[in-house]
């Protein structure tokens, strides 16, 4: 492997899987890349690593023998690349990056995804906030479709339920978090008791997950797909650019205004969006603290406190 994986990825893998497991996966990357390139049937050449890249996968920018650009995404099993492949195949390019199937009857390599090339350096975060939110709303709307029959995706109730124990542990270890965690858990319990929809969701939708493309101005990448209600999917978008919100004297009012605007523009129940925004912010904040990312955790929890 004639390159080094981004340090951001190395650190994140260690946080998620432990240093030993992360090191084992990184050590196996050269072989995985070789198998993945061979399976494409397109004799691609690796141009460079997409940097700084994400926190769960390595993306290589490649070019086929015919000059066609593509992106090869490599992820450990814990990142559920097979579920990502299934969701992208179901969307088939509608609002999302399009997967490129192996040619000549080849089979995909486990842990590898060959995708159409977007512009990784140009995301919605490059736009002014108002324009970015408008484009984000238009993009995520396209993703909300009925899931395929017999789909493998977990539900919102299942995913959010898996995270409640860690939230409770965070509150037990820090009494200052007790009221915030209790409010988030109470909101979740009420929300899952009466979920109104079962749609395919992105699962981690935010401005940085929407990149400029050629066949469409903006396309989403990096889904963590699940099924459930649209309000859950919008909740992460509400706290985008949270550092700017925290630094602003009007941050709390801006956050609440975002909830109203997004709910109105996408015909989502405002109270449900508020509840899921609270739960997801508290869950993310406590998880960041547990991983040692103290500044990120404190900022996210301050945002949650506004709600």
Phi and psi restraints in degrees (value plus and minus 20) as a CYANA .aco file:
   2 UNK   PHI    -107.4   -67.4
   2 UNK   PSI      15.0    55.0
   3 UNK   PHI    -178.4  -138.4
   3 UNK   PSI     147.2   187.2
   4 UNK   PHI    -130.1   -90.1
   4 UNK   PSI     117.3   157.3
   5 UNK   PHI     -86.3   -46.3
   5 UNK   PSI     127.6   167.6
   6 UNK   PHI     -77.0   -37.0
   6 UNK   PSI     119.8   159.8
   7 UNK   PHI     -82.4   -42.4
   7 UNK   PSI     -49.3    -9.3
   8 UNK   PHI     -78.9   -38.9
   8 UNK   PSI     -62.2   -22.2
   9 UNK   PHI     -87.8   -47.8
   9 UNK   PSI     -63.5   -23.5
  10 UNK   PHI     -79.3   -39.3
  10 UNK   PSI     -65.8   -25.8
  11 UNK   PHI     -84.1   -44.1
  11 UNK   PSI     -63.5   -23.5
  12 UNK   PHI     -85.8   -45.8
  12 UNK   PSI     -59.4   -19.4
  13 UNK   PHI     -83.7   -43.7
  13 UNK   PSI     -59.9   -19.9
  14 UNK   PHI     -82.3   -42.3
  14 UNK   PSI     -60.4   -20.4
  15 UNK   PHI     -84.9   -44.9
  15 UNK   PSI     -59.5   -19.5
  16 UNK   PHI     -99.4   -59.4
  16 UNK   PSI     -59.4   -19.4
  17 UNK   PHI    -140.7  -100.7
  17 UNK   PSI     -25.7    14.3
  18 UNK   PHI      71.7   111.7
  18 UNK   PSI     131.1   171.1
  19 UNK   PHI     -83.2   -43.2
  19 UNK   PSI     -56.2   -16.2
  20 UNK   PHI     -87.0   -47.0
  20 UNK   PSI     -71.3   -31.3
  21 UNK   PHI     -84.3   -44.3
  21 UNK   PSI     -60.3   -20.3
  22 UNK   PHI     -82.7   -42.7
  22 UNK   PSI     -62.9   -22.9
  23 UNK   PHI     -83.2   -43.2
  23 UNK   PSI     -58.1   -18.1
  24 UNK   PHI     -83.2   -43.2
  24 UNK   PSI     -63.1   -23.1
  25 UNK   PHI     -86.8   -46.8
  25 UNK   PSI     -62.9   -22.9
  26 UNK   PHI     -83.5   -43.5
  26 UNK   PSI     -57.5   -17.5
  27 UNK   PHI     -85.6   -45.6
  27 UNK   PSI     -48.7    -8.7
  28 UNK   PHI    -107.6   -67.6
  28 UNK   PSI     -19.7    20.3
  29 UNK   PHI     -79.8   -39.8
  29 UNK   PSI     -64.5   -24.5
  30 UNK   PHI     -75.8   -35.8
  30 UNK   PSI     -62.6   -22.6
  31 UNK   PHI     -87.6   -47.6
  31 UNK   PSI     -60.2   -20.2
  32 UNK   PHI     -83.0   -43.0
  32 UNK   PSI     -62.8   -22.8
  33 UNK   PHI     -83.0   -43.0
  33 UNK   PSI     -63.3   -23.3
  34 UNK   PHI     -80.9   -40.9
  34 UNK   PSI     -64.8   -24.8
  35 UNK   PHI     -86.2   -46.2
  35 UNK   PSI     -60.6   -20.6
  36 UNK   PHI     -86.6   -46.6
  36 UNK   PSI     -62.2   -22.2
  37 UNK   PHI     -84.7   -44.7
  37 UNK   PSI     -60.4   -20.4
  38 UNK   PHI     -85.9   -45.9
  38 UNK   PSI     -55.4   -15.4
  39 UNK   PHI     -91.6   -51.6
  39 UNK   PSI     -41.1    -1.1
  40 UNK   PHI     -86.4   -46.4
  40 UNK   PSI     -49.0    -9.0
  41 UNK   PHI      52.2    92.2
  41 UNK   PSI     -10.3    29.7
  42 UNK   PHI    -131.5   -91.5
  42 UNK   PSI     -15.1    24.9
  43 UNK   PHI      27.5    67.5
  43 UNK   PSI      33.5    73.5
  44 UNK   PHI     -94.6   -54.6
  44 UNK   PSI     134.5   174.5
  45 UNK   PHI    -132.1   -92.1
  45 UNK   PSI     113.2   153.2
  46 UNK   PHI     -97.8   -57.8
  46 UNK   PSI     105.7   145.7
  47 UNK   PHI    -110.0   -70.0
  47 UNK   PSI     -72.1   -32.1
  48 UNK   PHI    -189.1  -149.1
  48 UNK   PSI     150.0   190.0
  49 UNK   PHI    -106.2   -66.2
  49 UNK   PSI     117.7   157.7
  50 UNK   PHI     -95.6   -55.6
  50 UNK   PSI      96.6   136.6
  51 UNK   PHI    -147.1  -107.1
  51 UNK   PSI     127.4   167.4
  52 UNK   PHI     -95.4   -55.4
  52 UNK   PSI     -30.8     9.2
  53 UNK   PHI      55.9    95.9
  53 UNK   PSI    -194.3  -154.3
  54 UNK   PHI    -117.1   -77.1
  54 UNK   PSI    -191.0  -151.0
  55 UNK   PHI    -122.5   -82.5
  55 UNK   PSI     -20.2    19.8
  56 UNK   PHI    -150.9  -110.9
  56 UNK   PSI     -25.2    14.8
  57 UNK   PHI    -176.0  -136.0
  57 UNK   PSI     142.7   182.7
  58 UNK   PHI    -127.2   -87.2
  58 UNK   PSI     112.9   152.9
  59 UNK   PHI    -137.5   -97.5
  59 UNK   PSI     104.2   144.2
  60 UNK   PHI    -126.4   -86.4
  60 UNK   PSI     111.8   151.8
  61 UNK   PHI    -107.0   -67.0
  61 UNK   PSI     101.6   141.6
  62 UNK   PHI    -145.4  -105.4
  62 UNK   PSI     146.4   186.4
  63 UNK   PHI    -161.1  -121.1
  63 UNK   PSI     109.2   149.2
  64 UNK   PHI     -92.4   -52.4
  64 UNK   PSI     151.1   191.1
  65 UNK   PHI     -80.8   -40.8
  65 UNK   PSI     -47.3    -7.3
  66 UNK   PHI    -108.3   -68.3
  66 UNK   PSI     -14.6    25.4
  67 UNK   PHI      70.2   110.2
  67 UNK   PSI     -21.3    18.7
  68 UNK   PHI     -90.6   -50.6
  68 UNK   PSI     104.1   144.1
  69 UNK   PHI     -97.3   -57.3
  69 UNK   PSI     129.0   169.0
  70 UNK   PHI    -173.5  -133.5
  70 UNK   PSI     155.3   195.3
  71 UNK   PHI    -149.6  -109.6
  71 UNK   PSI     111.6   151.6
  72 UNK   PHI    -126.2   -86.2
  72 UNK   PSI      96.0   136.0
  73 UNK   PHI    -124.2   -84.2
  73 UNK   PSI     109.9   149.9
  74 UNK   PHI    -143.5  -103.5
  74 UNK   PSI     108.9   148.9
  75 UNK   PHI    -163.5  -123.5
  75 UNK   PSI     126.9   166.9
  76 UNK   PHI     -88.9   -48.9
  76 UNK   PSI     143.3   183.3
  77 UNK   PHI     -79.0   -39.0
  77 UNK   PSI     -52.2   -12.2
  78 UNK   PHI     -82.6   -42.6
  78 UNK   PSI     -41.3    -1.3
  79 UNK   PHI    -105.0   -65.0
  79 UNK   PSI     -19.7    20.3
  80 UNK   PHI      34.3    74.3
  80 UNK   PSI      35.2    75.2
  81 UNK   PHI     -83.2   -43.2
  81 UNK   PSI     -47.2    -7.2
  82 UNK   PHI     -86.3   -46.3
  82 UNK   PSI     -56.4   -16.4
  83 UNK   PHI     -89.3   -49.3
  83 UNK   PSI     -58.6   -18.6
  84 UNK   PHI     -80.9   -40.9
  84 UNK   PSI     -64.1   -24.1
  85 UNK   PHI     -80.0   -40.0
  85 UNK   PSI     -62.6   -22.6
  86 UNK   PHI     -84.0   -44.0
  86 UNK   PSI     -61.9   -21.9
  87 UNK   PHI     -87.3   -47.3
  87 UNK   PSI     -65.2   -25.2
  88 UNK   PHI     -83.1   -43.1
  88 UNK   PSI     -58.2   -18.2
  89 UNK   PHI     -84.2   -44.2
  89 UNK   PSI     -57.5   -17.5
  90 UNK   PHI     -89.4   -49.4
  90 UNK   PSI     -61.3   -21.3
  91 UNK   PHI     -89.6   -49.6
  91 UNK   PSI     -51.9   -11.9
  92 UNK   PHI      30.0    70.0
  92 UNK   PSI      25.5    65.5
  93 UNK   PHI      68.8   108.8
  93 UNK   PSI     -24.7    15.3
  94 UNK   PHI    -100.9   -60.9
  94 UNK   PSI      77.8   117.8
  95 UNK   PHI      60.4   100.4
  95 UNK   PSI     -22.5    17.5
  96 UNK   PHI    -157.8  -117.8
  96 UNK   PSI     141.8   181.8
  97 UNK   PHI     -78.8   -38.8
  97 UNK   PSI     123.8   163.8
  98 UNK   PHI    -114.6   -74.6
  98 UNK   PSI     108.2   148.2
  99 UNK   PHI     -93.5   -53.5
  99 UNK   PSI     124.7   164.7
 100 UNK   PHI    -125.7   -85.7
 100 UNK   PSI      97.4   137.4
 101 UNK   PHI     -94.5   -54.5
 101 UNK   PSI     127.9   167.9
 102 UNK   PHI     -79.4   -39.4
 102 UNK   PSI     125.8   165.8
 103 UNK   PHI    -112.6   -72.6
 103 UNK   PSI     149.1   189.1
 104 UNK   PHI      38.6    78.6
 104 UNK   PSI      14.7    54.7
 105 UNK   PHI      53.1    93.1
 105 UNK   PSI      -6.6    33.4
 106 UNK   PHI     -88.4   -48.4
 106 UNK   PSI     137.9   177.9
 107 UNK   PHI    -126.9   -86.9
 107 UNK   PSI     123.3   163.3
 108 UNK   PHI     -80.0   -40.0
 108 UNK   PSI     126.9   166.9
 109 UNK   PHI    -107.6   -67.6
 109 UNK   PSI     112.6   152.6
 110 UNK   PHI     -78.2   -38.2
 110 UNK   PSI     109.1   149.1
 111 UNK   PHI      69.0   109.0
 111 UNK   PSI     -15.4    24.6
 112 UNK   PHI    -150.8  -110.8
 112 UNK   PSI     118.2   158.2
 113 UNK   PHI    -150.2  -110.2
 113 UNK   PSI     105.7   145.7
 114 UNK   PHI    -117.9   -77.9
 114 UNK   PSI     103.4   143.4
 115 UNK   PHI    -147.1  -107.1
 115 UNK   PSI     137.6   177.6
 116 UNK   PHI     -81.1   -41.1
 116 UNK   PSI     129.6   169.6
 117 UNK   PHI    -101.6   -61.6
 117 UNK   PSI     103.6   143.6
 118 UNK   PHI    -124.1   -84.1
 118 UNK   PSI    -183.3  -143.3
 119 UNK   PHI    -129.6   -89.6
 119 UNK   PSI      70.8   110.8
 120 UNK   PHI     -82.3   -42.3
 120 UNK   PSI     -39.1     0.9
 121 UNK   PHI    -107.7   -67.7
 121 UNK   PSI     -23.8    16.2
 122 UNK   PHI    -144.9  -104.9
 122 UNK   PSI      80.8   120.8
 123 UNK   PHI    -133.7   -93.7
 123 UNK   PSI     156.6   196.6
 124 UNK   PHI     -81.8   -41.8
 124 UNK   PSI     -40.2    -0.2
 125 UNK   PHI     -86.6   -46.6
 125 UNK   PSI     -33.0     7.0
 126 UNK   PHI    -100.6   -60.6
 126 UNK   PSI     -28.6    11.4
 127 UNK   PHI    -116.7   -76.7
 127 UNK   PSI     138.8   178.8
 128 UNK   PHI     -77.2   -37.2
 128 UNK   PSI     131.4   171.4
 129 UNK   PHI     -76.0   -36.0
 129 UNK   PSI     -67.7   -27.7
 130 UNK   PHI     -80.9   -40.9
 130 UNK   PSI     -64.3   -24.3
 131 UNK   PHI     -86.5   -46.5
 131 UNK   PSI     -60.1   -20.1
 132 UNK   PHI     -81.8   -41.8
 132 UNK   PSI     -63.6   -23.6
 133 UNK   PHI     -86.1   -46.1
 133 UNK   PSI     -57.4   -17.4
 134 UNK   PHI     -83.2   -43.2
 134 UNK   PSI     -66.9   -26.9
 135 UNK   PHI     -87.5   -47.5
 135 UNK   PSI     -57.1   -17.1
 136 UNK   PHI     -82.6   -42.6
 136 UNK   PSI     -64.2   -24.2
 137 UNK   PHI     -81.6   -41.6
 137 UNK   PSI     -61.5   -21.5
 138 UNK   PHI     -86.4   -46.4
 138 UNK   PSI     -51.9   -11.9
 139 UNK   PHI     -96.0   -56.0
 139 UNK   PSI     -68.3   -28.3
 140 UNK   PHI     -86.6   -46.6
 140 UNK   PSI     -49.2    -9.2
 141 UNK   PHI     -77.0   -37.0
 141 UNK   PSI     -56.0   -16.0
 142 UNK   PHI     -89.0   -49.0
 142 UNK   PSI     -45.7    -5.7
 143 UNK   PHI     -98.2   -58.2
 143 UNK   PSI     -39.5     0.5
 144 UNK   PHI    -101.9   -61.9
 144 UNK   PSI      65.9   105.9
 145 UNK   PHI    -145.1  -105.1
 145 UNK   PSI     148.2   188.2
 146 UNK   PHI     -84.5   -44.5
 146 UNK   PSI     117.5   157.5
 147 UNK   PHI     -90.6   -50.6
 147 UNK   PSI     139.6   179.6
 148 UNK   PHI     -86.7   -46.7
 148 UNK   PSI     133.8   173.8
 149 UNK   PHI     -81.2   -41.2
 149 UNK   PSI     117.9   157.9
 150 UNK   PHI      45.2    85.2
 150 UNK   PSI      10.6    50.6
 151 UNK   PHI     -85.5   -45.5
 151 UNK   PSI     137.1   177.1
 152 UNK   PHI    -115.7   -75.7
 152 UNK   PSI     -13.0    27.0
 153 UNK   PHI    -103.3   -63.3
 153 UNK   PSI     124.0   164.0
 154 UNK   PHI     -96.5   -56.5
 154 UNK   PSI     146.7   186.7
 155 UNK   PHI    -113.7   -73.7
 155 UNK   PSI     145.6   185.6
 156 UNK   PHI     -78.3   -38.3
 156 UNK   PSI     -61.9   -21.9
 157 UNK   PHI     -81.4   -41.4
 157 UNK   PSI     -60.7   -20.7
 158 UNK   PHI     -88.9   -48.9
 158 UNK   PSI     -66.4   -26.4
 159 UNK   PHI     -86.1   -46.1
 159 UNK   PSI     -67.4   -27.4
 160 UNK   PHI     -86.8   -46.8
 160 UNK   PSI     -52.7   -12.7
 161 UNK   PHI     -86.4   -46.4
 161 UNK   PSI     -52.9   -12.9
 162 UNK   PHI     -85.9   -45.9
 162 UNK   PSI     -38.3     1.7
 163 UNK   PHI    -122.1   -82.1
 163 UNK   PSI     -23.2    16.8
 164 UNK   PHI     -93.3   -53.3
 164 UNK   PSI     -54.5   -14.5
 165 UNK   PHI     -81.9   -41.9
 165 UNK   PSI     -64.7   -24.7
 166 UNK   PHI     -84.6   -44.6
 166 UNK   PSI     -55.0   -15.0
 167 UNK   PHI     -85.6   -45.6
 167 UNK   PSI     -62.4   -22.4
 168 UNK   PHI     -82.8   -42.8
 168 UNK   PSI     -57.9   -17.9
 169 UNK   PHI     -85.4   -45.4
 169 UNK   PSI     -57.2   -17.2
 170 UNK   PHI     -84.1   -44.1
 170 UNK   PSI     -60.9   -20.9
 171 UNK   PHI     -87.4   -47.4
 171 UNK   PSI     -56.7   -16.7
 172 UNK   PHI     -86.6   -46.6
 172 UNK   PSI     -51.8   -11.8
 173 UNK   PHI    -107.1   -67.1
 173 UNK   PSI     -35.9     4.1
 174 UNK   PHI    -159.9  -119.9
 174 UNK   PSI      77.9   117.9
 175 UNK   PHI     -75.9   -35.9
 175 UNK   PSI     -44.5    -4.5
 176 UNK   PHI     -84.5   -44.5
 176 UNK   PSI     -40.0     0.0
 177 UNK   PHI    -113.8   -73.8
 177 UNK   PSI     -26.9    13.1
 178 UNK   PHI     -77.4   -37.4
 178 UNK   PSI     -69.7   -29.7
 179 UNK   PHI     -86.9   -46.9
 179 UNK   PSI     -58.6   -18.6
 180 UNK   PHI     -87.7   -47.7
 180 UNK   PSI     -65.2   -25.2
 181 UNK   PHI     -84.4   -44.4
 181 UNK   PSI     -61.5   -21.5
 182 UNK   PHI     -80.9   -40.9
 182 UNK   PSI     -61.8   -21.8
 183 UNK   PHI     -84.8   -44.8
 183 UNK   PSI     -60.7   -20.7
 184 UNK   PHI     -85.8   -45.8
 184 UNK   PSI     -63.4   -23.4
 185 UNK   PHI     -87.4   -47.4
 185 UNK   PSI     -57.3   -17.3
 186 UNK   PHI     -85.7   -45.7
 186 UNK   PSI     -60.1   -20.1
 187 UNK   PHI     -82.1   -42.1
 187 UNK   PSI     -64.8   -24.8
 188 UNK   PHI     -80.8   -40.8
 188 UNK   PSI     -66.1   -26.1
 189 UNK   PHI     -77.5   -37.5
 189 UNK   PSI     -61.7   -21.7
 190 UNK   PHI     -89.0   -49.0
 190 UNK   PSI     -59.4   -19.4
 191 UNK   PHI     -87.9   -47.9
 191 UNK   PSI     -64.6   -24.6
 192 UNK   PHI     -93.7   -53.7
 192 UNK   PSI     -37.7     2.3
 193 UNK   PHI     -91.5   -51.5
 193 UNK   PSI     -39.6     0.4
 194 UNK   PHI    -164.0  -124.0
 194 UNK   PSI      29.5    69.5
 195 UNK   PHI     -86.3   -46.3
 195 UNK   PSI     108.3   148.3
 196 UNK   PHI    -108.9   -68.9
 196 UNK   PSI     -29.8    10.2
 197 UNK   PHI    -161.3  -121.3
 197 UNK   PSI     136.6   176.6
 198 UNK   PHI    -154.8  -114.8
 198 UNK   PSI      59.2    99.2
 199 UNK   PHI    -132.9   -92.9
 199 UNK   PSI     138.6   178.6
 200 UNK   PHI     -93.7   -53.7
 200 UNK   PSI     108.0   148.0
 201 UNK   PHI    -137.4   -97.4
 201 UNK   PSI     135.8   175.8
 202 UNK   PHI     -88.4   -48.4
 202 UNK   PSI     -66.8   -26.8
 203 UNK   PHI      75.7   115.7
 203 UNK   PSI     -44.2    -4.2
 204 UNK   PHI    -165.7  -125.7
 204 UNK   PSI      22.7    62.7
 205 UNK   PHI     -97.9   -57.9
 205 UNK   PSI     107.0   147.0
 206 UNK   PHI    -179.1  -139.1
 206 UNK   PSI     154.0   194.0
 207 UNK   PHI     -79.6   -39.6
 207 UNK   PSI     -58.9   -18.9
 208 UNK   PHI     -89.7   -49.7
 208 UNK   PSI     -31.2     8.8
 209 UNK   PHI    -112.7   -72.7
 209 UNK   PSI     -12.9    27.1
 210 UNK   PHI    -138.9   -98.9
 210 UNK   PSI      93.5   133.5
 211 UNK   PHI    -132.0   -92.0
 211 UNK   PSI     134.9   174.9
 212 UNK   PHI     -89.2   -49.2
 212 UNK   PSI     121.7   161.7
 213 UNK   PHI    -150.0  -110.0
 213 UNK   PSI    -198.6  -158.6
 214 UNK   PHI    -116.9   -76.9
 214 UNK   PSI     -66.3   -26.3
 215 UNK   PHI    -102.5   -62.5
 215 UNK   PSI     -32.6     7.4
 216 UNK   PHI    -169.7  -129.7
 216 UNK   PSI     128.2   168.2
 217 UNK   PHI     -78.9   -38.9
 217 UNK   PSI     -60.8   -20.8
 218 UNK   PHI    -159.3  -119.3
 218 UNK   PSI     114.0   154.0
 219 UNK   PHI    -157.6  -117.6
 219 UNK   PSI     122.0   162.0
 220 UNK   PHI    -108.0   -68.0
 220 UNK   PSI     133.7   173.7
 221 UNK   PHI    -153.8  -113.8
 221 UNK   PSI     152.9   192.9
 222 UNK   PHI      40.3    80.3
 222 UNK   PSI      23.9    63.9
 223 UNK   PHI     -89.8   -49.8
 223 UNK   PSI     130.8   170.8
 224 UNK   PHI    -139.3   -99.3
 224 UNK   PSI      52.0    92.0
 225 UNK   PHI     -85.6   -45.6
 225 UNK   PSI     127.2   167.2
 226 UNK   PHI    -177.2  -137.2
 226 UNK   PSI     156.5   196.5
 227 UNK   PHI    -141.0  -101.0
 227 UNK   PSI     125.2   165.2
 228 UNK   PHI     140.1   180.1
 228 UNK   PSI    -168.5  -128.5
 229 UNK   PHI    -115.1   -75.1
 229 UNK   PSI     132.3   172.3
 230 UNK   PHI     -82.8   -42.8
 230 UNK   PSI     -52.2   -12.2
 231 UNK   PHI     -79.0   -39.0
 231 UNK   PSI     -55.0   -15.0
 232 UNK   PHI     -83.0   -43.0
 232 UNK   PSI     -61.3   -21.3
 233 UNK   PHI     -88.0   -48.0
 233 UNK   PSI     -55.2   -15.2
 234 UNK   PHI     -94.8   -54.8
 234 UNK   PSI     -41.7    -1.7
 235 UNK   PHI     -80.7   -40.7
 235 UNK   PSI     -56.8   -16.8
 236 UNK   PHI     -90.1   -50.1
 236 UNK   PSI     -53.3   -13.3
 237 UNK   PHI     -86.0   -46.0
 237 UNK   PSI     -52.1   -12.1
 238 UNK   PHI     -77.7   -37.7
 238 UNK   PSI     -57.7   -17.7
 239 UNK   PHI    -117.7   -77.7
 239 UNK   PSI      -0.4    39.6
 240 UNK   PHI     -79.9   -39.9
 240 UNK   PSI     127.4   167.4
 241 UNK   PHI      36.1    76.1
 241 UNK   PSI      21.3    61.3
 242 UNK   PHI     -81.6   -41.6
 242 UNK   PSI     -50.3   -10.3
 243 UNK   PHI     -82.2   -42.2
 243 UNK   PSI     -58.6   -18.6
 244 UNK   PHI     -87.4   -47.4
 244 UNK   PSI     -58.0   -18.0
 245 UNK   PHI     -83.1   -43.1
 245 UNK   PSI     -64.9   -24.9
 246 UNK   PHI     -83.1   -43.1
 246 UNK   PSI     -55.9   -15.9
 247 UNK   PHI     -96.4   -56.4
 247 UNK   PSI     -32.5     7.5
 248 UNK   PHI    -114.7   -74.7
 248 UNK   PSI     120.7   160.7
 249 UNK   PHI     -87.3   -47.3
 249 UNK   PSI     -41.2    -1.2
 250 UNK   PHI    -123.7   -83.7
 250 UNK   PSI      -0.4    39.6
 251 UNK   PHI     -78.7   -38.7
 251 UNK   PSI     -64.9   -24.9
 252 UNK   PHI     -83.6   -43.6
 252 UNK   PSI     -63.1   -23.1
 253 UNK   PHI     -85.9   -45.9
 253 UNK   PSI     -57.6   -17.6
 254 UNK   PHI     -84.5   -44.5
 254 UNK   PSI     -61.2   -21.2
 255 UNK   PHI     -81.7   -41.7
 255 UNK   PSI     -65.5   -25.5
 256 UNK   PHI     -87.2   -47.2
 256 UNK   PSI     -54.4   -14.4
 257 UNK   PHI     -87.9   -47.9
 257 UNK   PSI     -57.1   -17.1
 258 UNK   PHI     -78.6   -38.6
 258 UNK   PSI     -63.8   -23.8
 259 UNK   PHI     -79.0   -39.0
 259 UNK   PSI     -66.2   -26.2
 260 UNK   PHI     -82.9   -42.9
 260 UNK   PSI     -66.1   -26.1
 261 UNK   PHI     -85.8   -45.8
 261 UNK   PSI     -65.5   -25.5
 262 UNK   PHI     -85.8   -45.8
 262 UNK   PSI     -61.9   -21.9
 263 UNK   PHI     -81.7   -41.7
 263 UNK   PSI     -64.0   -24.0
 264 UNK   PHI     -87.4   -47.4
 264 UNK   PSI     -64.9   -24.9
 265 UNK   PHI     -89.4   -49.4
 265 UNK   PSI     -47.1    -7.1
 266 UNK   PHI    -131.9   -91.9
 266 UNK   PSI     -10.1    29.9
 267 UNK   PHI      34.1    74.1
 267 UNK   PSI      29.9    69.9
 268 UNK   PHI    -131.1   -91.1
 268 UNK   PSI     122.4   162.4
 269 UNK   PHI     -81.4   -41.4
 269 UNK   PSI     104.1   144.1
 270 UNK   PHI     -84.9   -44.9
 270 UNK   PSI     -59.7   -19.7
 271 UNK   PHI     -86.1   -46.1
 271 UNK   PSI     -57.5   -17.5
 272 UNK   PHI     -89.8   -49.8
 272 UNK   PSI     -57.9   -17.9
 273 UNK   PHI     -85.1   -45.1
 273 UNK   PSI     -60.9   -20.9
 274 UNK   PHI     -79.7   -39.7
 274 UNK   PSI     -65.7   -25.7
 275 UNK   PHI     -83.7   -43.7
 275 UNK   PSI     -65.0   -25.0
 276 UNK   PHI     -90.2   -50.2
 276 UNK   PSI     -52.6   -12.6
 277 UNK   PHI     -83.6   -43.6
 277 UNK   PSI     -62.0   -22.0
 278 UNK   PHI     -82.6   -42.6
 278 UNK   PSI     -70.2   -30.2
 279 UNK   PHI     -80.9   -40.9
 279 UNK   PSI     -67.4   -27.4
 280 UNK   PHI     -88.6   -48.6
 280 UNK   PSI     -53.0   -13.0
 281 UNK   PHI     -88.3   -48.3
 281 UNK   PSI     -64.7   -24.7
 282 UNK   PHI     -86.0   -46.0
 282 UNK   PSI     -61.5   -21.5
 283 UNK   PHI     -82.2   -42.2
 283 UNK   PSI     -65.2   -25.2
 284 UNK   PHI     -86.1   -46.1
 284 UNK   PSI     -61.1   -21.1
 285 UNK   PHI     -84.6   -44.6
 285 UNK   PSI     -65.6   -25.6
 286 UNK   PHI     -86.9   -46.9
 286 UNK   PSI     -54.8   -14.8
 287 UNK   PHI     -87.6   -47.6
 287 UNK   PSI     -58.8   -18.8
 288 UNK   PHI     -84.2   -44.2
 288 UNK   PSI     -62.2   -22.2
 289 UNK   PHI     -81.0   -41.0
 289 UNK   PSI     -63.6   -23.6
 290 UNK   PHI     -83.3   -43.3
 290 UNK   PSI     -50.3   -10.3
 291 UNK   PHI    -106.3   -66.3
 291 UNK   PSI     -20.4    19.6
 292 UNK   PHI      68.9   108.9
 292 UNK   PSI     -14.4    25.6
 293 UNK   PHI    -112.1   -72.1
 293 UNK   PSI      53.5    93.5
 294 UNK   PHI     -84.4   -44.4
 294 UNK   PSI     -65.2   -25.2
 295 UNK   PHI     -81.2   -41.2
 295 UNK   PSI     -66.2   -26.2
 296 UNK   PHI     -79.6   -39.6
 296 UNK   PSI     -64.6   -24.6
 297 UNK   PHI     -83.2   -43.2
 297 UNK   PSI     -64.5   -24.5
 298 UNK   PHI     -86.2   -46.2
 298 UNK   PSI     -60.4   -20.4
 299 UNK   PHI     -83.5   -43.5
 299 UNK   PSI     -64.6   -24.6
 300 UNK   PHI     -85.7   -45.7
 300 UNK   PSI     -59.1   -19.1
 301 UNK   PHI     -91.6   -51.6
 301 UNK   PSI     -52.5   -12.5
 302 UNK   PHI     -82.7   -42.7
 302 UNK   PSI     -62.7   -22.7
 303 UNK   PHI     -78.3   -38.3
 303 UNK   PSI     -66.8   -26.8
 304 UNK   PHI     -79.5   -39.5
 304 UNK   PSI     -55.9   -15.9
 305 UNK   PHI     -82.2   -42.2
 305 UNK   PSI     -47.1    -7.1
 306 UNK   PHI     -86.8   -46.8
 306 UNK   PSI     -43.6    -3.6
